[in-house]
Structures are given as C-alpha cells and as structure tokens.
Amino acid sequence: MTLGKYHIVNPTEGYPLTDSHNITIGVTSVYGNVYHHADNVTEGQFAFQAMEEGHYLSCFFAADHKPSATVTIDFDWKSAFDAKDWTNVAKKGSIESMELELKKMHEIVLSIHDEMFYLREREEEMQDLNKSTNSKIARLSFLSILVCLSVAGLQLWHLKSFFEKKKLL
C-alpha cells in the first residue's frame, strides 16, 4: 500500500494562492503505468496498491510564468506499514470487533500453548517407556545368553558322560 499527500506551501501567509501556483502531478511505475494524475491543483492525495517491483516516479510540473515564480511543495510519501492510517482505523468504531478478534486469537494461542505442554508431557512419558523397555530387553538378553551357555554346558557334560559310558573316550 502506498499513500501520498501533497500541497503547495503558501508564500504569502494569510492571502489566497494565485493561479500561478497551480501544479500538475503524475505518479508512474517503472513500467510507465500511471497511478495518479491531476491537473491545475494546489493540493491532493493519492493511494494505490503497488503491484510492480521497482522505483515509482512522481513528477510535479508548474506552468511557465512571466515573471518567474518559485513554488514550494510539501510532499509526504508513505508505503507499507507506514501507509496504514491507524488513527482512522480506531476512530471508525471497529475497536469492538478488533477486540473480539484479539480475544479469539488469544484463546487460540492459549490452546496451542496448552497443546504444546500436553505434547511435551507425552514425549516425556514415551521417553520413560523407551528407557524401561530398553532396560528390560537388556536383562532379557543377558538372561537368554545365560540360558544358552547353560544348555551348551549341559550338552557338553551329557555328551562326555555318554561317550565315557560307551567307552569311546
């Protein structure tokens, strides 16, 4: 969003401006698209949504005067966040609706916050479960190794006694 305000500064304070102080203004994009044009004005404003990237050009023209006259222009150009007129937004009576939207957003943020804490608790529970499962599996593995070694020892003892009985050893 782009906003512009301009007016001619009156060199003779308290007296009206003469027609010699009228100007022509044009605002164009880098591609030559005209966003604002006004002829023979002493003040004005413009607003547009900038759709093209690049520099925008504002040209002020004063008529050729005899004798020559100096024209001073007060020009205010605002864009992006600065272009939003926040005081008028608040004055338009939309505070109640904005307050309602803020309350809704606050409730949404609180629910997301609570959900994050719930997920953290679940993660801790899962980590504890993984640790206990790992320790149980390690004990079971150690027990199965002991059983396998015991069975192997018993088999060796049984084979040795069998061969001794048969007098093969």
Phi and psi in degrees as GROMACS dihedral restraints (atoms count N, CA, C in turn):
[ dihedral_restraints ]
;  ai    aj    ak    al  type     phi  dphi    fc
    3     4     5     6     1  -130.8    20    10
    4     5     6     7     1   132.3    20    10
    6     7     8     9     1  -124.1    20    10
    7     8     9    10     1   144.4    20    10
    9    10    11    12     1  -141.1    20    10
   10    11    12    13     1   138.0    20    10
   12    13    14    15     1  -130.8    20    10
   13    14    15    16     1   140.4    20    10
   15    16    17    18     1  -147.1    20    10
   16    17    18    19     1   150.0    20    10
   18    19    20    21     1  -157.5    20    10
   19    20    21    22     1   154.1    20    10
   21    22    23    24     1   -84.6    20    10
   22    23    24    25     1   131.5    20    10
   24    25    26    27     1   -78.7    20    10
   25    26    27    28     1   126.8    20    10
   27    28    29    30     1   -76.2    20    10
   28    29    30    31     1   116.8    20    10
   30    31    32    33     1   -72.6    20    10
   31    32    33    34     1   -23.3    20    10
   33    34    35    36     1  -112.7    20    10
   34    35    36    37     1    89.0    20    10
   36    37    38    39     1   -58.9    20    10
   37    38    39    40     1   131.7    20    10
   39    40    41    42     1    94.3    20    10
   40    41    42    43     1   -15.4    20    10
   42    43    44    45     1  -109.6    20    10
   43    44    45    46     1   149.8    20    10
   45    46    47    48     1   -70.0    20    10
   46    47    48    49     1   156.3    20    10
   48    49    50    51     1   -72.8    20    10
   49    50    51    52     1   144.2    20    10
   51    52    53    54     1   -84.5    20    10
   52    53    54    55     1   166.2    20    10
   54    55    56    57     1   -65.2    20    10
   55    56    57    58     1   -19.2    20    10
   57    58    59    60     1   -69.6    20    10
   58    59    60    61     1   -13.1    20    10
   60    61    62    63     1   -98.4    20    10
   61    62    63    64     1    12.1    20    10
   63    64    65    66     1   -77.6    20    10
   64    65    66    67     1   145.1    20    10
   66    67    68    69     1  -128.8    20    10
   67    68    69    70     1   165.7    20    10
   69    70    71    72     1  -118.1    20    10
   70    71    72    73     1   134.4    20    10
   72    73    74    75     1  -125.2    20    10
   73    74    75    76     1   145.0    20    10
   75    76    77    78     1  -141.9    20    10
   76    77    78    79     1   136.0    20    10
   78    79    80    81     1  -120.1    20    10
   79    80    81    82     1   121.6    20    10
   81    82    83    84     1  -129.2    20    10
   82    83    84    85     1   159.4    20    10
   84    85    86    87     1   -90.0    20    10
   85    86    87    88     1   178.1    20    10
   87    88    89    90     1   -65.3    20    10
   88    89    90    91     1   -24.2    20    10
   90    91    92    93     1   -93.7    20    10
   91    92    93    94     1     3.4    20    10
   93    94    95    96     1    92.0    20    10
   94    95    96    97     1     5.5    20    10
   96    97    98    99     1   -74.6    20    10
   97    98    99   100     1   130.8    20    10
   99   100   101   102     1   -87.1    20    10
  100   101   102   103     1   123.2    20    10
  102   103   104   105     1  -102.1    20    10
  103   104   105   106     1   -22.8    20    10
  105   106   107   108     1  -156.6    20    10
  106   107   108   109     1   139.6    20    10
  108   109   110   111     1  -149.7    20    10
  109   110   111   112     1   132.1    20    10
  111   112   113   114     1  -144.7    20    10
  112   113   114   115     1   137.3    20    10
  114   115   116   117     1  -110.7    20    10
  115   116   117   118     1   142.0    20    10
  117   118   119   120     1    49.8    20    10
  118   119   120   121     1    58.2    20    10
  120   121   122   123     1  -122.3    20    10
  121   122   123   124     1   158.8    20    10
  123   124   125   126     1  -108.0    20    10
  124   125   126   127     1   -18.6    20    10
  126   127   128   129     1  -158.8    20    10
  127   128   129   130     1   164.1    20    10
  129   130   131   132     1   173.9    20    10
  130   131   132   133     1  -179.1    20    10
  132   133   134   135     1  -151.7    20    10
  133   134   135   136     1   160.3    20    10
  135   136   137   138     1  -145.6    20    10
  136   137   138   139     1   157.5    20    10
  138   139   140   141     1  -149.7    20    10
  139   140   141   142     1   138.5    20    10
  141   142   143   144     1  -156.5    20    10
  142   143   144   145     1   157.8    20    10
  144   145   146   147     1   -93.0    20    10
  145   146   147   148     1   115.8    20    10
  147   148   149   150     1   -72.6    20    10
  148   149   150   151     1   112.1    20    10
  150   151   152   153     1   -99.7    20    10
  151   152   153   154     1   -15.0    20    10
  153   154   155   156     1  -113.9    20    10
  154   155   156   157     1   141.2    20    10
  156   157   158   159     1   -81.2    20    10
  157   158   159   160     1   149.6    20    10
  159   160   161   162     1   125.4    20    10
  160   161   162   163     1  -169.8    20    10
  162   163   164   165     1   -89.2    20    10
  163   164   165   166     1   141.8    20    10
  165   166   167   168     1  -105.9    20    10
  166   167   168   169     1   143.4    20    10
  168   169   170   171     1  -114.3    20    10
  169   170   171   172     1   129.5    20    10
  171   172   173   174     1  -116.7    20    10
  172   173   174   175     1   125.5    20    10
  174   175   176   177     1  -117.1    20    10
  175   176   177   178     1   131.6    20    10
  177   178   179   180     1  -113.1    20    10
  178   179   180   181     1   129.3    20    10
  180   181   182   183     1  -121.5    20    10
  181   182   183   184     1   134.8    20    10
  183   184   185   186     1  -116.1    20    10
  184   185   186   187     1   144.0    20    10
  186   187   188   189     1   -64.4    20    10
  187   188   189   190     1   154.0    20    10
  189   190   191   192     1   -73.7    20    10
  190   191   192   193     1   119.7    20    10
  192   193   194   195     1  -109.0    20    10
  193   194   195   196     1   147.6    20    10
  195   196   197   198     1  -124.4    20    10
  196   197   198   199     1   116.1    20    10
  198   199   200   201     1   -67.6    20    10
  199   200   201   202     1   163.3    20    10
  201   202   203   204     1   -67.7    20    10
  202   203   204   205     1   146.3    20    10
  204   205   206   207     1  -128.9    20    10
  205   206   207   208     1   145.7    20    10
  207   208   209   210     1   -95.0    20    10
  208   209   210   211     1   130.5    20    10
  210   211   212   213     1  -116.2    20    10
  211   212   213   214     1   123.0    20    10
  213   214   215   216     1  -105.0    20    10
  214   215   216   217     1   130.0    20    10
  216   217   218   219     1  -118.4    20    10
  217   218   219   220     1   130.8    20    10
  219   220   221   222     1   -95.4    20    10
  220   221   222   223     1   117.4    20    10
  222   223   224   225     1  -126.6    20    10
  223   224   225   226     1   128.1    20    10
  225   226   227   228     1  -124.3    20    10
  226   227   228   229     1   117.9    20    10
  228   229   230   231     1  -116.8    20    10
  229   230   231   232     1   124.6    20    10
  231   232   233   234     1  -127.9    20    10
  232   233   234   235     1   143.4    20    10
  234   235   236   237     1  -142.3    20    10
  235   236   237   238     1   161.8    20    10
  237   238   239   240     1    60.7    20    10
  238   239   240   241     1  -128.8    20    10
  240   241   242   243     1   -64.2    20    10
  241   242   243   244     1   -35.7    20    10
  243   244   245   246     1   -66.5    20    10
  244   245   246   247     1   -23.3    20    10
  246   247   248   249     1   -74.4    20    10
  247   248   249   250     1   -19.6    20    10
  249   250   251   252     1   -73.7    20    10
  250   251   252   253     1   128.6    20    10
  252   253   254   255     1   -90.2    20    10
  253   254   255   256     1    89.6    20    10
  255   256   257   258     1   -70.1    20    10
  256   257   258   259     1   -29.4    20    10
  258   259   260   261     1   -67.2    20    10
  259   260   261   262     1   -39.2    20    10
  261   262   263   264     1   -71.0    20    10
  262   263   264   265     1   -30.9    20    10
  264   265   266   267     1   -62.9    20    10
  265   266   267   268     1   -42.6    20    10
  267   268   269   270     1   -70.6    20    10
  268   269   270   271     1   -31.8    20    10
  270   271   272   273     1   -76.9    20    10
  271   272   273   274     1   -17.6    20    10
  273   274   275   276     1   -78.6    20    10
  274   275   276   277     1     6.0    20    10
  276   277   278   279     1    79.5    20    10
  277   278   279   280     1    16.6    20    10
  279   280   281   282     1   -96.0    20    10
  280   281   282   283     1    12.2    20    10
  282   283   284   285     1   -64.4    20    10
  283   284   285   286     1   -40.0    20    10
  285   286   287   288     1   -63.1    20    10
  286   287   288   289     1   -43.1    20    10
  288   289   290   291     1   -68.6    20    10
  289   290   291   292     1   -37.1    20    10
  291   292   293   294     1   -65.6    20    10
  292   293   294   295     1   -38.7    20    10
  294   295   296   297     1   -64.5    20    10
  295   296   297   298     1   -41.0    20    10
  297   298   299   300     1   -62.4    20    10
  298   299   300   301     1   -44.1    20    10
  300   301   302   303     1   -63.7    20    10
  301   302   303   304     1   -39.6    20    10
  303   304   305   306     1   -64.1    20    10
  304   305   306   307     1   -39.5    20    10
  306   307   308   309     1   -64.8    20    10
  307   308   309   310     1   -41.2    20    10
  309   310   311   312     1   -61.2    20    10
  310   311   312   313     1   -46.0    20    10
  312   313   314   315     1   -63.3    20    10
  313   314   315   316     1   -37.9    20    10
  315   316   317   318     1   -63.0    20    10
  316   317   318   319     1   -43.5    20    10
  318   319   320   321     1   -64.1    20    10
  319   320   321   322     1   -39.0    20    10
  321   322   323   324     1   -64.2    20    10
  322   323   324   325     1   -43.7    20    10
  324   325   326   327     1   -62.8    20    10
  325   326   327   328     1   -41.1    20    10
  327   328   329   330     1   -63.8    20    10
  328   329   330   331     1   -41.2    20    10
  330   331   332   333     1   -66.3    20    10
  331   332   333   334     1   -37.9    20    10
  333   334   335   336     1   -64.8    20    10
  334   335   336   337     1   -40.1    20    10
  336   337   338   339     1   -62.7    20    10
  337   338   339   340     1   -46.6    20    10
  339   340   341   342     1   -63.1    20    10
  340   341   342   343     1   -40.5    20    10
  342   343   344   345     1   -62.9    20    10
  343   344   345   346     1   -38.6    20    10
  345   346   347   348     1   -63.5    20    10
  346   347   348   349     1   -42.5    20    10
  348   349   350   351     1   -66.2    20    10
  349   350   351   352     1   -38.0    20    10
  351   352   353   354     1   -62.0    20    10
  352   353   354   355     1   -43.9    20    10
  354   355   356   357     1   -65.7    20    10
  355   356   357   358     1   -36.3    20    10
  357   358   359   360     1   -64.3    20    10
  358   359   360   361     1   -41.9    20    10
  360   361   362   363     1   -62.5    20    10
  361   362   363   364     1   -43.1    20    10
  363   364   365   366     1   -62.8    20    10
  364   365   366   367     1   -38.9    20    10
  366   367   368   369     1   -63.5    20    10
  367   368   369   370     1   -43.3    20    10
  369   370   371   372     1   -61.9    20    10
  370   371   372   373     1   -42.1    20    10
  372   373   374   375     1   -61.3    20    10
  373   374   375   376     1   -42.6    20    10
  375   376   377   378     1   -65.1    20    10
  376   377   378   379     1   -38.9    20    10
  378   379   380   381     1   -65.7    20    10
  379   380   381   382     1   -41.4    20    10
  381   382   383   384     1   -62.8    20    10
  382   383   384   385     1   -42.2    20    10
  384   385   386   387     1   -61.7    20    10
  385   386   387   388     1   -42.1    20    10
  387   388   389   390     1   -63.1    20    10
  388   389   390   391     1   -42.7    20    10
  390   391   392   393     1   -63.1    20    10
  391   392   393   394     1   -45.3    20    10
  393   394   395   396     1   -66.8    20    10
  394   395   396   397     1   -38.2    20    10
  396   397   398   399     1   -64.2    20    10
  397   398   399   400     1   -42.0    20    10
  399   400   401   402     1   -61.3    20    10
  400   401   402   403     1   -43.8    20    10
  402   403   404   405     1   -67.0    20    10
  403   404   405   406     1   -39.2    20    10
  405   406   407   408     1   -65.0    20    10
  406   407   408   409     1   -40.9    20    10
  408   409   410   411     1   -65.2    20    10
  409   410   411   412     1   -40.1    20    10
  411   412   413   414     1   -63.0    20    10
  412   413   414   415     1   -43.1    20    10
  414   415   416   417     1   -64.3    20    10
  415   416   417   418     1   -42.0    20    10
  417   418   419   420     1   -65.8    20    10
  418   419   420   421     1   -39.3    20    10
  420   421   422   423     1   -63.5    20    10
  421   422   423   424     1   -44.4    20    10
  423   424   425   426     1   -61.7    20    10
  424   425   426   427     1   -42.3    20    10
  426   427   428   429     1   -64.0    20    10
  427   428   429   430     1   -42.0    20    10
  429   430   431   432     1   -66.5    20    10
  430   431   432   433     1   -35.2    20    10
  432   433   434   435     1   -64.9    20    10
  433   434   435   436     1   -42.7    20    10
  435   436   437   438     1   -61.9    20    10
  436   437   438   439     1   -42.1    20    10
  438   439   440   441     1   -63.9    20    10
  439   440   441   442     1   -44.5    20    10
  441   442   443   444     1   -62.3    20    10
  442   443   444   445     1   -44.2    20    10
  444   445   446   447     1   -65.1    20    10
  445   446   447   448     1   -38.7    20    10
  447   448   449   450     1   -63.9    20    10
  448   449   450   451     1   -44.9    20    10
  450   451   452   453     1   -64.1    20    10
  451   452   453   454     1   -40.2    20    10
  453   454   455   456     1   -63.2    20    10
  454   455   456   457     1   -41.1    20    10
  456   457   458   459     1   -64.0    20    10
  457   458   459   460     1   -43.2    20    10
  459   460   461   462     1   -63.6    20    10
  460   461   462   463     1   -39.3    20    10
  462   463   464   465     1   -63.2    20    10
  463   464   465   466     1   -43.5    20    10
  465   466   467   468     1   -61.8    20    10
  466   467   468   469     1   -45.5    20    10
  468   469   470   471     1   -61.4    20    10
  469   470   471   472     1   -42.5    20    10
  471   472   473   474     1   -65.3    20    10
  472   473   474   475     1   -44.2    20    10
  474   475   476   477     1   -64.8    20    10
  475   476   477   478     1   -40.3    20    10
  477   478   479   480     1   -63.2    20    10
  478   479   480   481     1   -46.2    20    10
  480   481   482   483     1   -67.5    20    10
  481   482   483   484     1   -34.2    20    10
  483   484   485   486     1   -64.6    20    10
  484   485   486   487     1   -46.8    20    10
  486   487   488   489     1   -68.4    20    10
  487   488   489   490     1   -31.5    20    10
  489   490   491   492     1   -68.4    20    10
  490   491   492   493     1   -38.2    20    10
  492   493   494   495     1   -65.7    20    10
  493   494   495   496     1   -37.0    20    10
  495   496   497   498     1   -84.2    20    10
  496   497   498   499     1    -2.9    20    10
  498   499   500   501     1    59.1    20    10
  499   500   501   502     1    39.7    20    10
  501   502   503   504     1   -94.3    20    10
  502   503   504   505     1   -13.0    20    10
